[in-house]
Amino acid sequence: MLRALVVVLVLANIGYFAWSNGALAAFGIVPSRSSEREPQRLQRQIQPDALQIRPASSGD
C-alpha cells in the first residue's frame, strides 16, 4: 500500500514538473505565465527601474 502511494506521488511530481516546464505543450497542456494571468499588475508598476537592492546592514 505504501509502495503504491510513493509511486503515485513520484508520478505526480514528474507530471507536474513536465507540465510546469512546458514539456506537455505538444498535447495542448501548457501553464499560463504570470504575465498572461495578471497583465494589469505589470501595467500598474510605478518606476520599476528605480528599485535598488542593497545588502543587509550588519547591525553592529
Beta strands, then each sheet from edge to edge (+ up, - down):
end
